[in-house]
Every structure is written in C-alpha cells, then in structure tokens.
Amino acid sequence: MSIVVTAASGQLGRLTVEALLNRGVPASGIVATSRDITRIKDFADRGVVVRRADFAEPDSLPAAFEGADRLLLISTTTVNERVANHRRAIDAAVAAGASLVAYTSMLRADTSTASLAPTHSATEEYLRERLPSVMLRNGWYLENYTSQLPQVLQGGALAGAAGQGRISAATRADYADAAAVVLTTDGHDGKVYELGGDEAFTLAELATAISAATGRRIDCTHLTADAFAQLLTGAGVPAELAHVLADADRAMSQDEMFTDSGDLRRLIGRPTATPAEAIAAALR
Ligand SMILES: NC(=O)c1ccc[n+]([C@@H]2O[C@H](COP(=O)([O-])OP(=O)(O)OC[C@H]3O[C@@H](n4cnc5c(N)ncnc54)[C@H](OP(=O)(O)O)[C@@H]3O)[C@@H](O)[C@H]2O)c1
C-alpha cells in the first residue's frame, strides 16, 4: 500500500514528495505521478516509485494508482478541463480502493466569487460523495508575488487589483508540508482545512515589506480588475489566464483570500513562513 502524489512534477507536488520523505515515509512507499515521467526521474533515482498518469487519458490511471492507500489529488492547470480531469482521477482512486483522497482546493471554495472557485467546489462535491476525503483549501502562494520581484524592483511598483483586501498567502513548502501531514496521520477524513499564512497583508503592506527588504522605494499601484488584466496581458500573460488572475485579485479585494483559521499552522506544527521571510529567500 502506498501514498500517491499526483502532479509530482509540479512545484507543489515536488515539495509534497520531499515533505513525505522528510517525515520518514520510505521512498518505496511513495508513488509520484506525472504525464511525463522523465520530469520526475530524479525521484525514481532516489527510490520513489514513478508512474505516468494523465487525467485526460483514463486508461493511464488504473496502473498509475494501483495499490494506492492514500492519494493526494493536486488540482490541474487547465481550468476549462479541470473538473472532467479531476472526476476521472477520483473514479480511478475509487477503483484502486484508496482509503483517503486529499484534494488541493482553494480557500473558501464554497463561497468564493472568484471564477476559479466553481471548478474546486464541483471537484470537492464529486469527491465527497465517493470516497473518504479531506479538503486542503490552499490560499494564495506567497511565490505568486516573490516570483515577480525582479519586475517589481525594475518598475519600482507592485500593481494589483486586490485593493485593501487582506491576503493570507503562504509558501508552497508550508502547504506541501500540510499535505504530507494529512497523508501520514489519522483523523482527517471529512475535514475541510482553510489554509493560509499566519501574517495576512494588503498589497500596500507587501510593497512596504519589499521596500524594507531591498532598501528601494516600492509603490503600490491599485488598478481595477480590467486594467490589471490588461497590464498582465501586456506583460505576456495569455489573455485567459490574465483574466482569471485579475478576477482572483478582485475577489481578494473582498477578503476572499483571507483566513484566520490557524489550520495551516496547526497542521504543520509551527508558524507559517512570513512574507518577509519569503521575500528574503527570493532575494538570496
Ligand atoms: N494557490 C495558488 O496561489 C495557486 C496558484 C496557481 C495554481 N494553483 C493550483 O495549484 C496547483 C499546483 O500548483 P503548482 O504551483 O504545483 O503548479 P505547477 O507547478 O504548474 O504544476 C502543475 C501540475 O499539474 C499537472 N497536470 C496538469 N495537467 C494534468 C493532467 N491532465 N493530468 C495530470 N496532471 C496534470 C502537471 O503535471 P505534468 O505536466 O508533469 O503531467 C504539473 O505537475 C496548480 O495546478 C493549480 O491548480 C494554485
């Protein structure tokens, strides 16, 4: 019996496999999947079982999930195909006899007005009806901001449409560790965890934190969602993704990416990484 991590080639999946290993799970007890196993050859070299799984190809899934006890279903990237893909993965987890599926959903998936939310709530509902499950409702990644630091520093401004909304972002590593905890300990069946960083911030506060870390003046430019989508498109982000991201910012302006649940801190057993720590790590 093994722990299966889907999308193990992705940034969150990779960190989750590492977190499982750090928590003492033997490599041979972990199955890492990707659509392209050459992308996770490094895990195979360390003794992790590596298998091909493409949710768009249901025939690839029985062999990929064979022997699965607990499975982490990491939400996929193609938003318009997401629900159908996730349903196929859930069906395969049922057929494999998995005892628990953890799903990386989004914060407040059931009430959020963000355009991304319905794909997550539909997946949650399908999963809940079929298997013992746990919802890891991940908040925004701090890396969504820190990965933009070179452009922010170059332009001297952090732009967005989140207004005065408070954002409980956390690092992928903290979300990954929370996933590893629910995959390796008992008592999570039926739970819905609203996961976010301990230190919520507004965009303006984040701009101030970047200024403090770099000694550079960083202004905060508040845009409408439409103007932010245009800015992202102009910077080379595909139009569809730009609108999804701008709409997420609009939802953030209404505090929809804020949580004070403390679930993430409690699951990982330590304070979450702060925005200042994430900025410092990205500048190193
Ligand atoms: N909370 C946030 O701020 C935030 C931001 C962005 C995204 N997300 C969500 O969180 C997920 C994980 O984040 P991340 O940073 O790890 O994303 P990422 O690095 O882009 O990884 C995405 C993963 O999705 C897998 N995937 C895509 N289509 C698939 C399919 N048809 N079948 C199986 N796997 C498929 C990819 O695997 P292969 O290509 O190797 O098969 C890849 O490993 C994303 O996919 C997205 O749903 C959250």
The ligand as a Gaussian input file, in Angstrom:
#p B3LYP/6-31G(d) Opt

LIG

0 1
 N       -2.826000      28.744000      -4.543000
 C       -2.306000      29.393000      -5.568000
 O       -1.840000      30.542000      -5.454000
 C       -2.234000      28.729000      -6.896000
 C       -1.612000      29.388000      -7.951000
 C       -1.509000      28.725000      -9.155000
 C       -2.027000      27.444000      -9.304000
 N       -2.648000      26.831000      -8.268000
 C       -3.215000      25.464000      -8.384000
 O       -2.371000      24.598000      -7.635000
 C       -1.872000      23.543000      -8.475000
 C       -0.469000      23.180000      -8.061000
 O        0.333000      24.337000      -8.117000
 P        1.814000      24.270000      -8.692000
 O        2.448000      25.544000      -8.377000
 O        2.461000      22.988000      -8.285000
 O        1.534000      24.194000     -10.288000
 P        2.548000      23.736000     -11.424000
 O        3.952000      23.788000     -10.955000
 O        2.181000      24.491000     -12.653000
 O        2.186000      22.198000     -11.647000
 C        1.004000      21.834000     -12.274000
 C        0.938000      20.319000     -12.302000
 O       -0.317000      19.924000     -12.894000
 C       -0.074000      18.717000     -13.575000
 N       -1.081000      18.468000     -14.604000
 C       -1.569000      19.354000     -15.495000
 N       -2.465000      18.740000     -16.297000
 C       -2.544000      17.450000     -15.899000
 C       -3.289000      16.313000     -16.332000
 N       -4.107000      16.366000     -17.389000
 N       -3.124000      15.137000     -15.693000
 C       -2.277000      15.050000     -14.650000
 N       -1.535000      16.086000     -14.181000
 C       -1.665000      17.262000     -14.826000
 C        1.316000      18.914000     -14.170000
 O        1.924000      17.654000     -14.331000
 P        2.655000      17.136000     -15.658000
 O        2.669000      18.242000     -16.669000
 O        4.016000      16.687000     -15.271000
 O        1.815000      15.980000     -16.036000
 C        2.063000      19.675000     -13.088000
 O        2.739000      18.798000     -12.236000
 C       -1.999000      24.117000      -9.897000
 O       -2.092000      23.069000     -10.839000
 C       -3.266000      24.948000      -9.805000
 O       -4.426000      24.133000      -9.913000
 C       -2.741000      27.438000      -7.075000

